[in-house]
Amino acid sequence: MVSSYTKQTELLMVLHYSHLSEKDRRHYAAIEAVKLGRGGTSYISKLLGISRTTIIEGKKQLELLVQGGQALVKRQRKAGGGRKKKTQKDADLTALLSAFIETLKAGSPTDADLYWISVKPREVAHLFEQHYQFKVSHGFVKRVLKELGYAYRKQSKQLATGSYGRRNEQFQIICSVVLIMSLKSPVVSIDSKKKERLGNLYRDGKCYCTKAIKVYDHDYEHLSAGKVIPHGIYDLQTNTGYMSIGSSSETADFIVDNLLWWWEE
């Protein structure tokens, strides 16, 4: 005997079956019957309220489609159906909007092929409506802009700035650093991170809490109980970091002390 589906699955199958066309119902029932194996035809027939003859006919149709190499999914509408775009229906409106965009464009004095507009498509549509008392959507404006060769682009870093006279020395320094690191000598990176004032002051970020934490509405210096200076040392060889916290200023003595603490530890 075939194993039945759960009541929830059977309900979903029936709901899906009720929204299919006659041909799709026949094919769906046949597929489900094949999946269940022996006894599946009777089970699906009873569940979906479809005759066994119809399920068997569906199996035959599917086998013929597979043997003939035909796709099961076909277009339900003819190609070219649906509402036509305004750029295709109204050539005069497209030409009028194109001419209006020409009045908004600016060009590069050094590149004859480079133009841009300084307003967004939604603003173009608004200005066009004010000028011609005819409303167009910003989507229509986008399509016309695309036909005119405009696209939403960012600047491209392609202009070479020239060569640096001491460029070779830069690579020599890099090679020296690589050589030093190959000798297992310490190579450290030292930096002081963002200084923070202590006290009941606002901090960026969020956290899970039962209610919002109340802080002062301003971060004046007199409201703080001092400041902390996080100073870090990163060891490139061992990929480890060391952090010390200061409470005065980032002075040379503080940096030297930090290096000493890191070395001793």
C-alpha positions as CSV (number, residue, x, y, z in Angstrom):
1,M,0.0,0.0,0.0
2,V,1.1,3.5,-0.7
3,S,1.9,5.8,2.2
4,S,-0.6,8.7,2.4
5,Y,0.4,12.4,2.9
6,T,-0.4,14.3,6.0
7,K,-3.8,16.1,6.3
8,Q,-2.0,19.5,5.9
9,T,-0.2,18.3,2.8
10,E,-3.4,16.9,1.3
11,L,-5.1,20.3,1.9
12,L,-2.3,22.1,0.1
13,M,-2.5,19.7,-2.8
14,V,-6.2,20.1,-3.2
15,L,-5.9,23.9,-3.1
16,H,-3.2,23.9,-5.7
17,Y,-5.1,21.5,-7.9
18,S,-8.2,23.7,-7.8
19,H,-6.4,26.6,-9.4
20,L,-5.0,24.6,-12.4
21,S,-6.3,24.4,-15.9
22,E,-7.9,21.1,-17.1
23,K,-4.7,20.0,-18.9
24,D,-2.5,21.0,-16.0
25,R,-4.8,19.1,-13.5
26,R,-4.4,16.0,-15.6
27,H,-0.6,16.3,-15.7
28,Y,-0.3,17.2,-12.0
29,A,-2.4,14.2,-10.9
30,A,-0.4,11.9,-13.1
31,I,2.9,13.1,-11.7
32,E,1.7,12.7,-8.1
33,A,0.5,9.2,-8.9
34,V,3.9,8.3,-10.5
35,K,5.7,9.6,-7.4
36,L,3.7,7.4,-5.0
37,G,4.2,4.2,-7.0
38,R,1.9,1.3,-6.6
39,G,-1.5,2.3,-5.4
40,G,-0.8,6.0,-6.1
41,T,-3.4,6.3,-8.9
42,S,-6.2,5.2,-6.6
43,Y,-5.0,7.4,-3.8
44,I,-4.7,10.5,-6.0
45,S,-8.0,9.8,-7.7
46,K,-9.8,9.7,-4.3
47,L,-7.9,12.7,-2.9
48,L,-8.4,15.1,-5.9
49,G,-11.7,13.8,-7.1
50,I,-10.4,12.8,-10.5
51,S,-11.1,9.5,-12.4
52,R,-8.4,6.9,-12.7
53,T,-8.9,7.0,-16.5
54,T,-8.0,10.7,-16.6
55,I,-4.9,10.1,-14.5
56,I,-3.8,7.2,-16.8
57,E,-4.4,9.5,-19.8
58,G,-2.3,12.2,-18.2
59,K,0.6,9.6,-17.8
60,K,0.4,8.8,-21.5
61,Q,0.5,12.4,-22.5
62,L,3.5,13.1,-20.3
63,E,5.3,10.0,-21.7
64,L,4.7,11.2,-25.3
65,L,6.0,14.7,-24.4
66,V,9.2,13.2,-22.9
67,Q,9.7,10.9,-25.9
68,G,9.2,13.7,-28.3
69,G,11.6,16.0,-26.4
70,Q,9.0,18.7,-26.0
71,A,9.0,21.2,-23.1
72,L,6.2,20.9,-20.6
73,V,6.2,24.6,-20.0
74,K,4.8,26.7,-22.8
75,R,3.6,30.3,-23.2
76,Q,0.0,30.8,-22.2
77,R,-0.1,34.1,-24.1
78,K,1.1,34.9,-27.5
79,A,4.4,36.7,-27.9
80,G,4.1,40.4,-27.9
81,G,1.0,40.5,-25.7
82,G,0.4,42.8,-22.8
83,R,0.2,46.6,-22.5
84,K,2.6,48.4,-24.9
85,K,5.1,50.8,-23.4
86,K,4.4,54.5,-23.9
87,T,7.7,54.9,-25.7
88,Q,6.3,52.5,-28.4
89,K,2.8,53.8,-28.5
90,D,3.4,57.6,-28.5
91,A,6.4,58.5,-30.6
92,D,5.5,62.2,-30.5
93,L,5.6,62.3,-26.7
94,T,8.9,60.4,-26.7
95,A,10.4,63.0,-29.1
96,L,9.0,65.9,-27.0
97,L,10.5,64.5,-23.8
98,S,13.8,63.9,-25.6
99,A,13.9,67.5,-26.7
100,F,13.1,68.6,-23.2
101,I,15.9,66.6,-21.8
102,E,18.3,68.3,-24.3
103,T,17.6,71.6,-22.5
104,L,18.6,70.1,-19.1
105,K,21.9,68.5,-20.2
106,A,25.4,69.7,-19.7
107,G,28.6,68.5,-21.5
108,S,32.3,68.1,-20.9
109,P,34.5,70.8,-22.5
110,T,37.2,68.2,-23.1
111,D,35.1,65.2,-24.2
112,A,32.6,65.6,-27.0
113,D,30.8,62.4,-26.2
114,L,30.3,63.0,-22.5
115,Y,27.0,64.6,-21.3
116,W,25.0,64.5,-18.1
117,I,21.9,65.9,-16.5
118,S,21.9,67.4,-13.0
119,V,18.4,66.4,-12.1
120,K,16.9,63.0,-11.3
121,P,14.2,61.3,-13.4
122,R,11.5,62.1,-10.9
123,E,12.4,65.8,-11.1
124,V,12.6,65.7,-14.9
125,A,9.0,64.3,-14.9
126,H,7.9,67.1,-12.6
127,L,9.5,69.8,-14.7
128,F,8.1,68.3,-17.9
129,E,4.6,68.5,-16.4
130,Q,5.0,72.1,-15.3
131,H,6.3,73.1,-18.8
132,Y,3.8,71.1,-21.0
133,Q,0.9,70.4,-18.6
134,F,1.3,66.7,-19.4
135,K,2.0,64.2,-16.7
136,V,4.6,61.4,-17.3
137,S,6.0,58.9,-14.9
138,H,9.6,58.8,-13.8
139,G,9.8,55.3,-15.2
140,F,8.9,56.6,-18.6
141,V,11.7,59.2,-18.2
142,K,14.2,56.5,-17.3
143,R,13.3,54.6,-20.5
144,V,13.7,57.6,-22.6
145,L,17.1,58.4,-20.9
146,K,18.2,54.9,-21.6
147,E,17.3,55.3,-25.3
148,L,19.3,58.5,-25.4
149,G,22.4,56.7,-24.0
150,Y,22.1,57.9,-20.4
151,A,22.7,55.5,-17.5
152,Y,23.1,55.7,-13.8
153,R,26.9,55.5,-13.5
154,K,29.6,56.5,-11.1
155,Q,33.0,58.0,-11.8
156,S,35.6,55.7,-13.2
157,K,39.3,55.9,-12.1
158,Q,41.0,55.5,-15.5
159,L,43.0,58.7,-15.9
160,A,46.7,58.0,-15.1
161,T,48.3,60.6,-12.9
162,G,51.8,60.0,-14.2
163,S,54.8,58.2,-12.8
164,Y,56.6,59.1,-9.6
165,G,60.3,59.8,-9.8
166,R,61.2,57.8,-6.7
167,R,58.9,54.9,-7.5
168,N,61.8,52.4,-7.6
169,E,62.7,53.4,-4.0
170,Q,59.2,52.5,-2.9
171,F,59.6,49.0,-4.1
172,Q,63.0,48.8,-2.5
173,I,61.5,49.7,0.8
174,I,58.8,47.0,0.3
175,C,61.5,44.4,-0.5
176,S,63.4,45.4,2.6
177,V,60.3,45.0,4.8
178,V,59.7,41.6,3.2
179,L,63.3,40.6,3.9
180,I,63.0,41.7,7.6
181,M,59.8,39.7,8.0
182,S,61.5,36.7,6.5
183,L,64.1,36.9,9.3
184,K,61.3,36.6,12.0
185,S,62.1,40.0,13.4
186,P,59.3,42.0,14.9
187,V,57.4,44.3,12.5
188,V,54.8,46.4,14.3
189,S,52.1,48.8,13.3
190,I,51.3,51.5,15.9
191,D,48.1,53.6,16.0
192,S,45.8,55.4,18.4
193,K,42.1,54.8,17.8
194,K,39.2,57.1,18.4
195,K,39.4,58.8,21.8
196,E,36.3,58.5,23.9
197,R,34.9,60.6,26.8
198,L,33.9,58.8,29.9
199,G,30.5,59.3,31.4
200,N,26.8,59.0,30.7
201,L,27.2,60.2,27.1
202,Y,25.8,59.0,23.8
203,R,27.5,56.2,21.9
204,D,26.9,55.0,18.4
205,G,25.4,51.5,17.9
206,K,22.6,49.5,19.3
207,C,22.1,46.7,21.8
208,Y,19.3,44.4,23.1
209,C,17.8,45.9,26.2
210,T,14.5,46.2,28.0
211,K,14.2,49.9,27.4
212,A,16.3,52.7,26.0
213,I,19.4,53.8,28.0
214,K,19.1,57.5,29.0
215,V,22.1,59.7,28.3
216,Y,22.8,63.4,28.2
217,D,21.4,65.2,25.2
218,H,24.8,66.9,24.6
219,D,28.4,65.6,25.0
220,Y,30.0,68.7,26.5
221,E,33.4,68.2,28.0
222,H,32.3,69.3,31.5
223,L,29.8,66.4,31.6
224,S,32.5,63.8,31.2
225,A,34.7,62.2,33.9
226,G,37.8,62.3,31.7
227,K,38.7,60.5,28.5
228,V,40.3,57.3,27.4
229,I,42.9,56.9,24.7
230,P,43.0,53.3,23.2
231,H,46.5,52.8,21.8
232,G,47.2,49.6,19.8
233,I,50.3,47.8,18.6
234,Y,49.9,45.2,15.9
235,D,52.5,42.5,15.3
236,L,52.5,41.7,11.6
237,Q,54.7,38.5,12.1
238,T,52.4,36.8,14.7
239,N,49.2,38.5,13.6
240,T,48.4,39.5,17.2
241,G,47.5,42.9,18.7
242,Y,48.2,44.6,22.0
243,M,46.0,47.4,23.4
244,S,46.7,49.8,26.3
245,I,44.3,52.5,27.6
246,G,45.6,55.9,28.5
247,S,43.7,58.6,30.4
248,S,45.7,61.8,29.7
249,S,47.1,62.6,26.2
250,E,48.7,60.8,23.3
251,T,52.2,61.9,24.1
252,A,55.5,60.5,22.9
253,D,56.1,59.2,26.5
254,F,52.8,57.3,26.4
255,I,53.7,55.7,23.0
256,V,57.1,54.6,24.3
257,D,55.6,53.2,27.5
258,N,53.1,51.3,25.5
259,L,55.9,49.8,23.4
260,L,57.7,48.8,26.6
261,W,54.7,47.1,28.1
262,W,54.1,45.2,24.9
263,W,57.8,44.1,24.7
264,E,57.8,43.0,28.3
265,E,54.6,41.0,28.0
